[in-house]
Amino acid sequence: MNTWVVGHAPVGHYNFDFPIKATPPPSADTDNDNDNDNATTNKPKNSGSNLPVELLGEKVFFMKARIMAGRPDLSKNVLGDTEGRWLAKEEIQGLVTPKYWSSVRNMLAER
C-alpha cells in the first residue's frame, strides 16, 4: 500500500498506563548498600522518591496519513493477523474501550 504522511507533527496521542506490579518488601537481613536492594524496592539508590524505577506507561502518537494507492497486504504480517477492517467512526466506538475512544474520537474524520 502506498501511503503519504501529512505533516511532520502528530495529530494526537493516547496515554497507556502499565499495571502496577506488587513487589515484596525488602527482608530485614538485607544490607542497605547491596545493589540488589534497588531491584526489590523498585526505587533508585539514594533517590528519596517513592516512584518506581520501571516504566509507568507509554504514549502512542498518531500521524495523519493518506492512502495513495494499493490495498493492505497481510500475508507478511509478523503478528499473525489474517483480516483487516475498514470501519466508519461510529463503528470503532463499539470495538474499543471508553478511555481509548475518548482519546481518539476527535482525531477521526466525520463522513
ZIWOSUL-V640853 format. One record per residue. SS is DSSP state (a for helix, b for strand, c for the rest). PHI is phi in whole degrees, -180 to 180 (* if undefined). OMEGA is omega in whole degrees, -180 to 180 (NA if undefined). Layout:
# ZIWOSUL-V640853
ss;phi;omega
SS;PHI;OMEGA
SS;PHI;OMEGA
This chain:
# ZIWOSUL-V640853
ss;phi;omega
c;*;179
b;-95;-179
b;-121;179
b;-135;180
b;-83;-178
c;-89;176
c;83;-177
c;-120;-178
c;-125;178
c;-67;177
c;-89;179
b;177;178
b;-149;178
b;-130;176
b;-92;178
b;-121;179
b;-92;175
c;-73;175
c;-63;180
c;-81;179
c;-88;175
c;-78;179
c;-114;180
c;-69;177
c;-68;179
c;-64;-180
c;-75;-176
c;-70;-178
c;-90;-180
c;-86;177
c;-73;-178
c;-66;-180
c;-90;-178
c;-71;-180
c;-65;180
c;-73;178
a;-58;-177
a;-64;-179
a;-70;-177
a;-83;-177
a;-99;-177
c;60;177
c;-121;175
c;-67;-179
c;-63;178
c;60;-178
c;-88;-176
c;75;-177
c;-103;177
c;-95;180
c;-75;177
c;-66;178
c;-75;-177
c;-69;-179
c;-64;-179
c;-99;-179
b;175;179
b;-149;174
b;-115;176
b;-109;-179
b;-99;-179
b;-110;178
c;-110;176
c;-78;-179
b;-141;177
b;-121;175
b;-88;-178
b;-88;-179
b;-165;174
c;93;180
c;-132;178
c;-63;177
c;-117;-178
c;-92;-178
c;-68;-180
c;-104;-178
c;-71;-178
c;-79;-179
c;-89;178
c;85;177
c;-68;-178
c;-114;179
c;-144;177
c;-122;180
c;-133;169
c;-102;-174
c;-120;171
c;-79;-179
a;-55;-178
a;-66;-179
a;-75;-179
a;-68;-177
a;-55;-179
c;-76;-175
c;-106;-177
c;-121;179
c;-71;179
a;-59;179
a;-65;178
a;-64;-180
a;-61;-180
a;-65;179
a;-82;-173
a;-106;-172
a;-60;-179
a;-81;177
a;-86;-176
c;-91;-178
c;-77;173
c;-84;177
c;-87;NA
